[in-house]
Amino acid sequence: MEKNKEQKIHTVSQSIELNEKQQIIVISGPNAGGKSITLKTIGLLQVMLQSGILIPVDEKSETYIFDTLLTDIGDNQSIENQLSTYSYRLKNMRYFLRKCNESTLFLIDEFGTGSDPELGGALAEIFLEEFYTKKAFGIITTHYSNLKVLANELDNVTNANMQFDERTLEPLYRLFVGQAGSSFTFEVAQKNGIPYSLINRAKKRVETEKVRLDKTISKLQKERNRLQKNSDNLEKQKFKGQEHLDNLQEKEQRVQDKLSGFQELYDKNQKMLALGRKTNELLNKYFQTNNKKELTTNFNKWVTDEKVKHLKKNPNKPKTKAQKQKAKVVEKKLQEVIKKVEKEVLEKVVEVRKEKKIEAIKIAKEKSEYIYKLNDKVRIIDSNSVGTIDKIDKKTVTINYGVFTTKTTVEKLELVEKAKK
C-alpha cells in the first residue's frame, strides 16, 4: 500500500467471509489476477492475529481463532528430497486430510495442479469433498472447471472470481463472491504478446465444450462487470439525489422561516390598522359632538378593554419579592380550593355508587321474587336473544323465539318486559 501511494496506484481492498453457510470458497479467474495475493493476505492476517499483532482491517470486521492453519502456497519441488511439485502436494494433502477438522483453516493455491488435468482434477474433487465432510474452513484457488462445478453443487461451498476487464485486458484485482470466474487464458496470452495466429490454432485444438463453458463463464463475468458499473452509477446518482433533497429541505426551511416572519409582520400591521381605525372613529365622533367628556370616557373604556385582552394573552409575572410571595399565597389557596372540590366530588361519587348498589340489590331481589307469567318477554342470562314464554311447567319454562323454541329453568331467566294485560 505504501509503495502504491508513492507510485500513485490505487490499492484494492477485499471483503471475504467464512461461516457455517460459507464453509469453503473456491476462487477462480485469470492468471496475474490476484488469486494468490488474496490467499496470502488472508493467511498473513490470520497468522498476525493469532500471534497477537494488530491487523489492518475494517473496524467492524469479526475474526476467529483456529486451532490449526494449513497452507500450500507456491512451488515447493525439491531436488534434494527427490520431490516433484505434484509429489510434494500429495504429501501435503495426506497431512491436511489427517489434521483437518471444524477448527482448521486451510489455504491451498492452484488446487489439484501438477498432474494430468483430468486425473488430477478428479482427485482434487475427492480431496475437496473430504475437507467439506470434515467441516474444515478453507479457501482454494483453481483453474479446474470440475472444481467450479462441484463448488456450485455443494451446499456450503461457494464460487468466487477475480474480476477482469475484457476491454482493456487488464485484471481489476477485485474479488467477487458468488460466481465462478473464467481463466481468460487466450485473453491473457493476447495481452502478453502471443500472436493471434498461434492463439487461433490453440483454440481449434481445445475441446468445443470446454471453449463453450469458458466462453459462457466469460460472458457472465462481463455481464457482472456491466451490472456492477450500473450499480456504482446508480449509487452515485442516489448520493447526488440525497444531496439535492437535503438542499431542497434547507431551502424549504428558509422559506418557512421567512413566511413566519411575514405572518408576524402582517399580524402587527393588522393590529396597528385596527388601532388606527378605532382612534379615527373616536376622533370623528368628537369632531361631530365636540364632547370632551364623552371622548375621554370612550377612550379610557377602550384602553381598559385592550389592557384586559393583553393581560389574558400575556399575564404579568411577579417581579418583586412581595409580588412573588403574593402569587404563592394565591396559588396555595387555589390548590386548597381544588383539593376541597375534588374531595367533595369523590364523596359524592361514593354516595352515588352506594345508591346504585342498593338499587341493583333491590332490582335483583324483585327479579328473583318475580313470578313469571305467559307471554312475558324474557332472555336467558348471558344471552342477547329475547323470546316469549309459551308454557310454564313448575320450574321449567318453554321460550318461543319465533323460529324455534327452547326449554330452561326459571333461575336462568331474566325479565325483559312484563306481559301486557
HELIX and SHEET records of a PDB file:
HELIX    1   1 GLU A    2  GLU A    6  1                                   5    
HELIX    2   2 LYS A   35  GLN A   50  1                                  16    
HELIX    3   3 THR A   85  LYS A   99  1                                  15    
HELIX    4   4 PRO A  117  THR A  133  1                                  17    
HELIX    5   5 SER A  145  GLU A  153  1                                   9    
HELIX    6   6 THR A  185  LYS A  191  1                                   7    
HELIX    7   7 TYR A  196  ARG A  205  1                                  10    
HELIX    8   8 THR A  208  THR A  289  1                                  82    
HELIX    9   9 LYS A  292  LYS A  313  1                                  22    
HELIX   10  10 LYS A  321  GLU A  369  1                                  49    
HELIX   11  11 VAL A  410  LYS A  412  5                                   3    
SHEET    1   A 6 THR A  68  ASP A  72  0                                        
SHEET    2   A 6 THR A 104  ILE A 108  1                                        
SHEET    3   A 6 PHE A 137  THR A 141  1                                        
SHEET    4   A 6 ILE A  24  SER A  28  1                                        
SHEET    5   A 6 VAL A 157  ASP A 165  1                                        
SHEET    6   A 6 GLU A 170  VAL A 177 -1                                        
SHEET    1   B 5 THR A 405  THR A 409  0                                        
SHEET    2   B 5 THR A 396  ASN A 400 -1                                        
SHEET    3   B 5 GLY A 387  ASP A 393 -1                                        
SHEET    4   B 5 LYS A 377  ILE A 380 -1                                        
SHEET    5   B 5 LEU A 413  GLU A 417 -1                                        
END                                                                             
